[in-house]
């Protein structure tokens, strides 16, 4: 195996959809290896490979813009890090130390220490800094993750927080078990250490240890039951529907009178809209290029589309100021429609 000439680490990420802050590439001559389990951005690879040799040692802080997307990433050339890429098997002491830690996690409660040490040989350690994204909603499931220290946040559509996970908890298993894309985005809320296992090795471990099959079967059944119950409650409460059946003015008034807190996501003919209510009061509205009261009035003028109300608000909306007296906004919106 030829070791890389250098490691290139992402130190800034502006909306790049493929790679995350802190991820590393290995550079060997003109050959560039992307982070494990990540797709290859051919434009980025070509940008780096085409650099003159004299510039490759000066890549620190260089910004690459992908022509195929809106993302920009800033990279740091780190020749001193290359020793970390030399392949090394875990020592018996390391296997035993990690196994002692995992023995306390519910996932491994039905296994002996010898069994856990065998599983540890499949696991890899990854450190994440606060603010990094581990997985994104809609991506194919590639790994199962086990948190050994730190804390992560589970985010639904529009960055709505639905849960926090800490030491001993796992994520990423649903997409591996069901074969569906990742169902939620996971972001790190404090510096964390995470063990992960690839989907291929995960299947091998499941086949090897029936107790893990039972553990995940129960977890999957519980999660699916919870999802079905939530969906049934959501539909029963009238929080999913069509504007042709419930116009915006009526929908907004319902959320206000019931003092709902959450986000109303609307799929409209000219684009999507997001309107946040906090205890029935309007605190944020975004529709296409419009924001605030103008966006609210524009949505009121729509007559067709679908809507979904999601309980819970991002932190920014929890602290945002109310946009105005709700009934005045509602009546003013109706007046503007009448005058149009």
Secondary structure, DSSP 4 states (H G I P E B T S, - for coil): -PPPSEEEEEEEEES-SS--TT-EEEEETTEEEPPTT----HHHHHHHHTS-HHHHTT-TTEEEE-TTSS-EEEEEEEGGGGGGGS--PPPHHHHHHHHHHHTTSGGGTTS-HHHHHHHHTT-EEEEE-TT-EEE-TTSPP-EEEEEEEEEEEEE-GGG-EEEEEETT-EESHHHHHH-PPP-SEEEEEEEEEEEEEEHHHHHHHHHH-HHHHHHHHHHHHHHHHHHHHHHHHHHHTT-EEETTTS-HHHHHHHHHHTT--EEEEEEETTEEEEEEEETTEEEEEEETTEETHHHHHHHHT--SEEEEEEE---HHHHHPPP-S-HHHHHHHHHHHHHH-
